[in-house]
Amino acid sequence: MHIEFREINENDLQEVLSIYTYYVENTTFSFHMHSLTAEEMRCLVFFDNPKYKAYVMLDREVICGYVILSQFGVREAYDETGQIAVYLKCGYTGKGIGTRAISFIEQVAVKNKFHVLIATICAENTGSIRLFESVGYEKCAHYKQAGYKFGRRLDVVAYQRILS
């Protein structure tokens, strides 16, 4: 499978929203409780600061997922730390696309002078945990019962990779 990456544009917004909506409505992988509007999704994938980026992943011109490099914290001391998130369309997991997405966004992060990337993951999302561990991310935090969704208390874990 040949995957290409392209910076997200307005024309991609509905498809990206559709991918994310699946995770919001059906999983604990997103901690949003209700489906987002297009405007709310726009705020998650378009950034005023050019160092933060979001890219769609394309399989033969079809969007099969997206990857985001966003702000980790609002204070200046966090300027070299980024938050990473990968979302794949159903049917595209387990094919190595997530690994390629992380590798790609790490290259973008290095170019944009990031030192550390952090992925925040619901502890029951074992697929994402395995993915990040497989590419060298280390568990750096475990927040017990930090989330609540679908009537359940959920642990949150953080994984980090030092890039430089």
N, C-alpha and C positions, 0 to 999 in steps of 0.2 A: 504494500500500500504506500503510495507516494503522497505525503502530506506537505502542503505548502502553508506558509503563514503570511497573513496580510493584516496590516493595521485595521482595526474596526472602523467602519464608517457608518453614516446614517442609514444607508441601505441595508446594513446587516442587523439593525437594531431589533426588528421583529423576530428574526430567527434566533438571535442570541437570547432574547426575552423568552422565547418558547423553550429553549434548552434549560434556562434557569428555572422557569416555572415548574417544570417537571420535578426538579429537586426540592423546590419550596413546598409543593403540594403533596409529594409522595415520600420524602425522606427526611431524615434529621441532618443531612449533610449541609443544608442551609438553615440558618436560624431565623430567617424571615418566616413569619407566621402566615402571611397572606400573599397572594400573587402581586407582583409589582406592576405598576403602570409603565408605559413606555418612557415617560419622563423620569420616573424613579430609576429605571434601568439605565437610562442615559447617564445619570449621575454616577453610576457604578463603573461605567466603561469609558467615559470621556473625562479628561482631566485638564484643568487649567495649567498645571505645571507640566512642562513637556518631558520631564524625566520619568513620569508615570505613564504607562502604556497598556493597551489592551489589543490583542490580536485574535482574529478568527483563524481556525485551522480548517483547511480546505482539502477535501478528498475529491479530486476531479471536479473542482469548482463548486462542490457542495459543502456547505458549512457543516462540520462534524463536531465542532467544539470551539472553545475559546480559552485564552489564558490571560490573566491580568497581573500586572506589576503595579501595585498601588502603595499609598502612604501607610506606613506602620504606625506612626505616632505624629501628633501635630506639633510637638515641641522641636526646636532646632537640633537638639542633640540626637534626634532620630533620623536626621536627613540622609544618612548613608545606610539606613535600614529600610528594606522594602517588604511589603506583604505580597505573597504569591498565592494565586488561586487558579485551579484548572477545572473546567467543566466540559464534559463530553456528552454528546447526544447519545441517547440509548442505542445500543447496538455497536458502539464504537469503543467500549471499554475492553480492556484485556488484549489489546492489539499493539501495544507499544506506543500509542499516540501520546499518552500522558508523559511518558519518558522523554519523547522528542519535544513536547511542549515545554517541559521544565528546562531541558538543555537549551532550547531556543531563548526562553525568557531570561535565563542566566546570562547568556551572551549580551542581551539587551541591557541587563542590569550592570554588567561589568562596564560596558560602553558608557552608561550613564552614571558611573562612579559610585555604585552601591558596594558596600562592604559585607553586608549580611542580608540574607533573605529568610523570612519566617512564613511558615504555613500554619494556620490555625485550623484545626480539624476536630470535628465531633469524634469522640473516642470510639464510638461504635462504627465509624466509617473505616473499617479495616482495609478496604481496597486502597484508599488514599494513603493510609499510614504505610502500607507495604510499598506503595509507589514511591513515596518520599524517602523511606528508608533505603530502598533499592538504588537510589541515585545519590546517597551519601548524606542525607539530612539526618540530624541527630535530635532525639527528643530533648527538649529543654524546659518543658513545663507541663504540668498536669493540674488542671483546675477541676476540682470535684463538684459535681452538681451545679455547674455554672450556667447551664442552659435548661430551658423547660419548653418542651414541644410535644404535641400529641399526648398530653397527660403524663409525661415522664420527665424525670430529672436526668440531665445529660452531662456527662463529663466532657471537657474540652482539653485537647492536648495541642502543644505547639512543637513544631519541628523547625530547626534552623540549619542553615549552611553558611559558613563563612567563606566568602568568595575570594578574598585577597588577604 
